[in-house]
Amino acid sequence: MKISKVLKQITVIGTATFMGLGLVGCGSSAASSNAVGENTNTVDENKDASTSSEAVQSTLDKDTLVVGLDDTFAPMGFKDETGEIVGFDIDLAKAMGEKLGKPIEFQSIDWSMKEAELNAGNIDFIWNGYSISDERKEQVDFSVPYLKNRQIIVTLADSDINTKADLAGKSVAAQTGSTAVDAIEAEPDVMASFKDGKPVTYESNNDVLMDLEAGRVEAVVADEILVKYYISKRGQEKFKILDEDFGQEEYGVGMRKGDTALVEAFNKAYDELKAEGTLAEISKKWFGDDITC
């Protein structure tokens, strides 16, 4: 779903703020299974089976599995004040590694290049508040959804922006390569009303929010989980979250296309972690409540 110098100075304790997120149950495993099944709908089934087998050899048989992430995306995966990568997704990935019997390595990547990094074999998972979308399903296979999210609109508290209509003529920012941009583009009439007819994009959500604070942009569209964490640390009185948003979505873990064995192993391990209560423990640590699917 990404921590700069500002957040490095912020204590990562006190995440019970997220008890008020109001996140609801996620989609069924069947929906994710359908995404995996898309890989088998080819003319040459034997060739497809061979491709899947090769993918398993390059992933499940590896000694170490590599998670690619934007290390500024708090509270999912980010660097704390000591430089250590921490977060909800980090704890979940480590627990998953234990289930799969594989050590997990975390690799910071350019988020706009995440699918390219995965398909090049540089990483094995895209796992960092990675929203499931139809466009992304064409490039990766997804795990079952594990968190619900919204693309919300945030402004400074004294802003005269109160609705989507008020975004007309305003500078609206989002992260490059994010589903925030996809969600904005899905409403072309609204986007066309923005200053310059498009959002201002930045490498990280932290850069986006820092420029909002500095007054260089007038509104931001970003993941609810990230925004609420950020403003809980920066001061909730400084910001305003609009009632309207750019839609709901679900977080999933991206894996290489055709790697059905890895997806199935991942989903089985996820169900076991949920049944054992491990997911609830990790969620309560970061959000103050169990908001997992």
C-alpha positions as a Markdown table, in Angstrom:
| # | Residue | x | y | z |
|---|---|---|---|---|
| 1 | Met | 0.0 | 0.0 | 0.0 |
| 2 | Lys | 6.4 | 3.3 | 2.0 |
| 3 | Ile | 9.9 | 6.5 | 5.9 |
| 4 | Ser | 11.7 | 9.7 | 5.3 |
| 5 | Lys | 13.7 | 11.8 | 7.6 |
| 6 | Val | 10.6 | 13.3 | 9.1 |
| 7 | Leu | 9.0 | 9.9 | 10.0 |
| 8 | Lys | 12.4 | 8.5 | 11.2 |
| 9 | Gln | 12.1 | 11.0 | 14.1 |
| 10 | Ile | 8.6 | 9.9 | 14.9 |
| 11 | Thr | 8.0 | 7.1 | 17.5 |
| 12 | Val | 6.4 | 4.1 | 15.9 |
| 13 | Ile | 4.5 | 3.2 | 19.1 |
| 14 | Gly | 0.9 | 4.1 | 19.7 |
| 15 | Thr | -0.8 | 2.5 | 16.7 |
| 16 | Ala | -4.1 | 2.0 | 18.5 |
| 17 | Thr | -5.3 | 5.0 | 16.5 |
| 18 | Phe | -6.3 | 2.5 | 13.9 |
| 19 | Met | -9.1 | 1.0 | 16.0 |
| 20 | Gly | -11.3 | 3.6 | 14.3 |
| 21 | Leu | -10.4 | 2.6 | 10.8 |
| 22 | Gly | -13.7 | 0.8 | 10.3 |
| 23 | Leu | -12.2 | -1.6 | 7.8 |
| 24 | Val | -14.7 | -4.4 | 6.9 |
| 25 | Gly | -14.3 | -8.0 | 5.8 |
| 26 | Cys | -12.4 | -8.7 | 2.5 |
| 27 | Gly | -13.3 | -10.6 | -0.6 |
| 28 | Ser | -13.4 | -14.4 | -0.6 |
| 29 | Ser | -10.5 | -16.7 | -1.5 |
| 30 | Ala | -12.4 | -17.7 | -4.6 |
| 31 | Ala | -11.9 | -14.3 | -6.1 |
| 32 | Ser | -8.1 | -14.5 | -5.7 |
| 33 | Ser | -8.2 | -18.1 | -6.9 |
| 34 | Asn | -9.8 | -16.9 | -10.1 |
| 35 | Ala | -7.0 | -14.5 | -10.6 |
| 36 | Val | -4.5 | -17.4 | -10.3 |
| 37 | Gly | -6.6 | -19.5 | -12.7 |
| 38 | Glu | -6.3 | -16.8 | -15.4 |
| 39 | Asn | -2.9 | -18.1 | -16.2 |
| 40 | Thr | -4.2 | -21.5 | -17.4 |
| 41 | Asn | -6.5 | -20.1 | -20.0 |
| 42 | Thr | -4.1 | -20.4 | -22.9 |
| 43 | Val | -4.2 | -22.2 | -26.2 |
| 44 | Asp | -1.2 | -24.4 | -25.4 |
| 45 | Glu | -2.0 | -26.0 | -22.0 |
| 46 | Asn | 1.2 | -28.1 | -22.1 |
| 47 | Lys | 3.3 | -25.1 | -22.6 |
| 48 | Asp | 1.5 | -23.4 | -19.7 |
| 49 | Ala | 2.1 | -26.3 | -17.4 |
| 50 | Ser | 5.8 | -26.2 | -18.3 |
| 51 | Thr | 6.0 | -22.5 | -17.5 |
| 52 | Ser | 4.3 | -23.0 | -14.1 |
| 53 | Ser | 6.8 | -25.8 | -13.3 |
| 54 | Glu | 9.7 | -23.5 | -14.1 |
| 55 | Ala | 8.3 | -20.8 | -11.9 |
| 56 | Val | 8.1 | -23.2 | -9.0 |
| 57 | Gln | 11.7 | -24.3 | -9.5 |
| 58 | Ser | 12.8 | -20.6 | -9.4 |
| 59 | Thr | 10.8 | -19.7 | -6.3 |
| 60 | Leu | 9.7 | -22.5 | -3.9 |
| 61 | Asp | 13.0 | -24.2 | -4.3 |
| 62 | Lys | 15.0 | -21.1 | -3.5 |
| 63 | Asp | 16.9 | -21.0 | -0.2 |
| 64 | Thr | 15.7 | -17.5 | 0.6 |
| 65 | Leu | 12.6 | -15.6 | -0.5 |
| 66 | Val | 12.9 | -11.9 | -1.3 |
| 67 | Val | 10.2 | -9.4 | -0.5 |
| 68 | Gly | 10.2 | -6.2 | -2.5 |
| 69 | Leu | 8.9 | -3.0 | -0.8 |
| 70 | Asp | 8.8 | 0.7 | -0.7 |
| 71 | Asp | 10.5 | 1.3 | 2.7 |
| 72 | Thr | 8.6 | 4.5 | 3.4 |
| 73 | Phe | 5.1 | 3.0 | 3.6 |
| 74 | Ala | 4.3 | 3.2 | 7.3 |
| 75 | Pro | 2.8 | 1.3 | 9.0 |
| 76 | Met | 3.1 | -1.6 | 6.5 |
| 77 | Gly | 6.8 | -1.6 | 5.8 |
| 78 | Phe | 9.2 | 1.2 | 6.6 |
| 79 | Lys | 12.5 | 2.1 | 8.3 |
| 80 | Asp | 12.4 | 3.0 | 11.9 |
| 81 | Glu | 14.7 | 5.5 | 13.6 |
| 82 | Thr | 17.5 | 2.9 | 13.8 |
| 83 | Gly | 17.2 | 2.2 | 10.1 |
| 84 | Glu | 15.6 | -1.3 | 10.6 |
| 85 | Ile | 12.8 | -2.2 | 8.3 |
| 86 | Val | 9.7 | -2.8 | 10.4 |
| 87 | Gly | 5.9 | -2.8 | 10.0 |
| 88 | Phe | 2.8 | -4.9 | 9.8 |
| 89 | Asp | 3.7 | -6.5 | 6.4 |
| 90 | Ile | 7.2 | -7.1 | 7.7 |
| 91 | Asp | 6.0 | -9.1 | 10.7 |
| 92 | Leu | 3.5 | -11.0 | 8.6 |
| 93 | Ala | 6.1 | -11.8 | 6.0 |
| 94 | Lys | 8.4 | -13.2 | 8.7 |
| 95 | Ala | 5.6 | -15.4 | 10.1 |
| 96 | Met | 4.9 | -16.6 | 6.6 |
| 97 | Gly | 8.5 | -17.4 | 6.1 |
| 98 | Glu | 8.5 | -19.6 | 9.1 |
| 99 | Lys | 5.4 | -21.4 | 7.8 |
| 100 | Leu | 7.0 | -22.0 | 4.4 |
| 101 | Gly | 10.3 | -23.0 | 6.0 |
| 102 | Lys | 12.2 | -20.2 | 4.2 |
| 103 | Pro | 14.1 | -17.2 | 5.5 |
| 104 | Ile | 12.7 | -13.9 | 4.2 |
| 105 | Glu | 14.9 | -11.1 | 2.9 |
| 106 | Phe | 13.6 | -7.5 | 2.5 |
| 107 | Gln | 14.7 | -5.5 | -0.5 |
| 108 | Ser | 13.9 | -1.8 | -1.0 |
| 109 | Ile | 12.8 | -1.1 | -4.6 |
| 110 | Asp | 11.5 | 1.8 | -6.7 |
| 111 | Trp | 7.8 | 1.3 | -6.3 |
| 112 | Ser | 7.0 | 2.4 | -9.8 |
| 113 | Met | 9.2 | -0.5 | -11.0 |
| 114 | Lys | 7.8 | -3.2 | -8.7 |
| 115 | Glu | 6.3 | -5.5 | -11.4 |
| 116 | Ala | 9.4 | -5.3 | -13.5 |
| 117 | Glu | 11.5 | -6.2 | -10.5 |
| 118 | Leu | 9.3 | -9.2 | -9.8 |
| 119 | Asn | 9.3 | -10.5 | -13.4 |
| 120 | Ala | 13.0 | -10.0 | -13.7 |
| 121 | Gly | 13.4 | -12.4 | -10.7 |
| 122 | Asn | 15.0 | -9.7 | -8.5 |
| 123 | Ile | 12.3 | -10.2 | -5.9 |
| 124 | Asp | 9.8 | -13.0 | -5.2 |
| 125 | Phe | 7.0 | -11.0 | -3.6 |
| 126 | Ile | 5.5 | -7.6 | -4.0 |
| 127 | Trp | 4.4 | -7.1 | -0.4 |
| 128 | Asn | 3.9 | -3.6 | 0.9 |
| 129 | Gly | 0.3 | -2.5 | 1.0 |
| 130 | Tyr | 0.0 | -3.7 | -2.6 |
| 131 | Ser | -3.6 | -3.1 | -3.8 |
| 132 | Ile | -5.3 | -5.7 | -6.0 |
| 133 | Ser | -6.5 | -4.3 | -9.3 |
| 134 | Asp | -7.5 | -5.7 | -12.7 |
| 135 | Glu | -4.6 | -4.0 | -14.3 |
| 136 | Arg | -2.1 | -5.6 | -11.9 |
| 137 | Lys | -3.8 | -9.0 | -12.3 |
| 138 | Glu | -2.5 | -8.9 | -15.9 |
| 139 | Gln | 1.1 | -8.7 | -14.6 |
| 140 | Val | 1.1 | -10.7 | -11.4 |
| 141 | Asp | -0.7 | -13.5 | -9.5 |
| 142 | Phe | -2.2 | -12.4 | -6.2 |
| 143 | Ser | -2.6 | -14.1 | -2.8 |
| 144 | Val | -5.9 | -14.0 | -1.0 |
| 145 | Pro | -6.8 | -10.5 | 0.2 |
| 146 | Tyr | -5.6 | -9.7 | 3.7 |
| 147 | Leu | -6.6 | -6.1 | 4.4 |
| 148 | Lys | -9.3 | -3.7 | 3.2 |
| 149 | Asn | -8.4 | -0.2 | 2.2 |
| 150 | Arg | -9.8 | 3.0 | 0.8 |
| 151 | Gln | -8.3 | 5.7 | -1.4 |
| 152 | Ile | -9.1 | 8.8 | 0.7 |
| 153 | Ile | -8.8 | 12.5 | 0.1 |
| 154 | Val | -6.9 | 14.5 | 2.7 |
| 155 | Thr | -6.3 | 18.3 | 3.0 |
| 156 | Leu | -5.0 | 20.6 | 5.6 |
| 157 | Ala | -7.5 | 21.4 | 8.3 |
| 158 | Asp | -8.1 | 25.0 | 7.2 |
| 159 | Ser | -8.7 | 24.1 | 3.5 |
| 160 | Asp | -11.9 | 25.1 | 1.8 |
| 161 | Ile | -11.9 | 21.7 | 0.0 |
| 162 | Asn | -14.8 | 19.7 | 1.4 |
| 163 | Thr | -16.0 | 17.6 | -1.5 |
| 164 | Lys | -14.6 | 16.1 | -4.8 |
| 165 | Ala | -16.3 | 19.0 | -6.6 |
| 166 | Asp | -14.1 | 21.4 | -4.6 |
| 167 | Leu | -11.0 | 19.8 | -6.1 |
| 168 | Ala | -11.6 | 21.8 | -9.3 |
| 169 | Gly | -8.6 | 24.0 | -10.1 |
| 170 | Lys | -6.7 | 22.6 | -7.1 |
| 171 | Ser | -3.3 | 20.8 | -7.1 |
| 172 | Val | -4.0 | 17.2 | -6.1 |
| 173 | Ala | -1.1 | 14.8 | -5.4 |
| 174 | Ala | -0.6 | 11.1 | -5.3 |
| 175 | Gln | 2.3 | 8.5 | -5.5 |
| 176 | Thr | 3.6 | 7.5 | -8.8 |
| 177 | Gly | 2.6 | 3.9 | -9.8 |
| 178 | Ser | 0.0 | 3.7 | -7.0 |
| 179 | Thr | -3.6 | 2.7 | -7.2 |
| 180 | Ala | -4.4 | 6.2 | -5.9 |
| 181 | Val | -3.5 | 7.3 | -9.4 |
| 182 | Asp | -5.5 | 4.5 | -11.0 |
| 183 | Ala | -8.5 | 5.5 | -8.8 |
| 184 | Ile | -8.3 | 9.1 | -9.9 |
| 185 | Glu | -8.0 | 8.2 | -13.5 |
| 186 | Ala | -11.1 | 6.0 | -13.2 |
| 187 | Glu | -13.0 | 9.3 | -12.6 |
| 188 | Pro | -11.8 | 11.3 | -15.7 |
| 189 | Asp | -14.3 | 14.1 | -15.2 |
| 190 | Val | -13.1 | 14.7 | -11.7 |
| 191 | Met | -9.4 | 14.5 | -12.8 |
| 192 | Ala | -9.9 | 16.9 | -15.7 |
| 193 | Ser | -11.1 | 19.5 | -13.2 |
| 194 | Phe | -7.7 | 19.4 | -11.3 |
| 195 | Lys | -5.1 | 22.0 | -11.9 |
| 196 | Asp | -3.3 | 21.0 | -15.1 |
| 197 | Gly | -5.9 | 18.2 | -15.6 |
| 198 | Lys | -4.0 | 15.6 | -13.8 |
| 199 | Pro | -2.5 | 14.7 | -10.3 |
| 200 | Val | 0.9 | 15.8 | -9.3 |
| 201 | Thr | 2.9 | 12.6 | -8.6 |
| 202 | Tyr | 5.8 | 11.9 | -6.3 |
| 203 | Glu | 8.1 | 8.9 | -5.7 |
| 204 | Ser | 6.7 | 8.2 | -2.2 |
| 205 | Asn | 3.5 | 8.9 | -0.2 |
| 206 | Asn | 5.7 | 10.4 | 2.4 |
| 207 | Asp | 6.9 | 13.0 | -0.1 |
| 208 | Val | 3.2 | 13.6 | -1.1 |
| 209 | Leu | 2.1 | 14.2 | 2.5 |
| 210 | Met | 5.1 | 16.4 | 3.4 |
| 211 | Asp | 4.4 | 18.7 | 0.4 |
| 212 | Leu | 0.7 | 18.9 | 1.6 |
| 213 | Glu | 2.0 | 20.1 | 5.0 |
| 214 | Ala | 4.3 | 22.6 | 3.3 |
| 215 | Gly | 1.4 | 23.9 | 1.2 |
| 216 | Arg | 3.0 | 23.0 | -2.1 |
| 217 | Val | -0.1 | 20.9 | -3.0 |
| 218 | Glu | -3.7 | 21.4 | -1.8 |
| 219 | Ala | -5.0 | 17.8 | -1.5 |
| 220 | Val | -3.7 | 14.3 | -1.5 |
| 221 | Val | -5.2 | 11.0 | -2.5 |
| 222 | Ala | -3.6 | 8.0 | -0.8 |
| 223 | Asp | -4.2 | 4.8 | 1.2 |
| 224 | Glu | -6.4 | 5.3 | 4.3 |
| 225 | Ile | -4.1 | 3.1 | 6.4 |
| 226 | Leu | -1.0 | 5.1 | 5.5 |
| 227 | Val | -2.7 | 8.5 | 5.9 |
| 228 | Lys | -4.3 | 7.7 | 9.3 |
| 229 | Tyr | -0.9 | 6.5 | 10.6 |
| 230 | Tyr | 0.9 | 9.5 | 9.3 |
| 231 | Ile | -1.5 | 12.1 | 10.7 |
| 232 | Ser | -1.7 | 10.3 | 14.1 |
| 233 | Lys | 2.0 | 11.0 | 14.3 |
| 234 | Arg | 2.1 | 14.5 | 12.8 |
| 235 | Gly | -1.0 | 15.8 | 14.6 |
| 236 | Gln | -4.6 | 15.0 | 13.6 |
| 237 | Glu | -5.6 | 18.6 | 14.2 |
| 238 | Lys | -3.5 | 19.7 | 11.2 |
| 239 | Phe | -5.5 | 17.6 | 8.7 |
| 240 | Lys | -8.9 | 17.0 | 7.3 |
| 241 | Ile | -10.1 | 13.8 | 5.7 |
| 242 | Leu | -13.1 | 14.2 | 3.3 |
| 243 | Asp | -16.2 | 12.1 | 3.6 |
| 244 | Glu | -16.0 | 11.3 | -0.1 |
| 245 | Asp | -13.2 | 9.0 | -1.4 |
| 246 | Phe | -11.9 | 7.4 | -4.6 |
| 247 | Gly | -13.1 | 3.9 | -3.8 |
| 248 | Gln | -12.4 | 0.8 | -1.8 |
| 249 | Glu | -9.8 | -1.8 | -2.5 |
| 250 | Glu | -8.0 | -4.8 | -1.0 |
| 251 | Tyr | -4.4 | -5.5 | -0.2 |
| 252 | Gly | -2.8 | -8.7 | -1.5 |
| 253 | Val | 0.7 | -10.1 | -2.1 |
| 254 | Gly | 1.9 | -10.2 | -5.7 |
| 255 | Met | 3.8 | -13.2 | -7.1 |
| 256 | Arg | 5.1 | -14.1 | -10.6 |
| 257 | Lys | 2.5 | -15.1 | -13.2 |
| 258 | Gly | 2.0 | -18.8 | -13.5 |
| 259 | Asp | 3.7 | -19.6 | -10.1 |
| 260 | Thr | 0.6 | -21.5 | -9.0 |
| 261 | Ala | 2.4 | -23.7 | -6.5 |
| 262 | Leu | 3.8 | -20.7 | -4.6 |
| 263 | Val | 0.4 | -19.0 | -4.6 |
| 264 | Glu | -1.3 | -22.1 | -3.2 |
| 265 | Ala | 1.4 | -22.7 | -0.6 |
| 266 | Phe | 1.1 | -19.0 | 0.4 |
| 267 | Asn | -2.7 | -19.1 | 0.8 |
| 268 | Lys | -2.6 | -22.4 | 2.8 |
| 269 | Ala | 0.0 | -20.9 | 5.2 |
| 270 | Tyr | -2.0 | -17.7 | 5.5 |
| 271 | Asp | -5.1 | -19.7 | 6.5 |
| 272 | Glu | -3.0 | -21.5 | 9.1 |
| 273 | Leu | -1.7 | -18.2 | 10.5 |
| 274 | Lys | -5.2 | -16.9 | 10.8 |
| 275 | Ala | -6.5 | -20.0 | 12.5 |
| 276 | Glu | -3.6 | -20.0 | 15.0 |
| 277 | Gly | -4.3 | -16.4 | 15.9 |
| 278 | Thr | -1.0 | -15.1 | 14.6 |
| 279 | Leu | -2.6 | -12.7 | 12.2 |
| 280 | Ala | -4.7 | -11.2 | 15.0 |
| 281 | Glu | -1.6 | -10.7 | 17.2 |
| 282 | Ile | 0.3 | -8.9 | 14.5 |
| 283 | Ser | -2.7 | -6.7 | 13.6 |
| 284 | Lys | -3.3 | -5.7 | 17.2 |
| 285 | Lys | 0.4 | -4.8 | 17.6 |
| 286 | Trp | 0.1 | -2.3 | 14.7 |
| 287 | Phe | -3.5 | -1.3 | 14.6 |
| 288 | Gly | -4.8 | -1.9 | 18.1 |
| 289 | Asp | -7.4 | -4.4 | 16.7 |
| 290 | Asp | -7.7 | -7.3 | 14.3 |
| 291 | Ile | -8.5 | -5.8 | 10.9 |
| 292 | Thr | -7.2 | -8.7 | 8.8 |
| 293 | Cys | -9.4 | -10.7 | 6.4 |
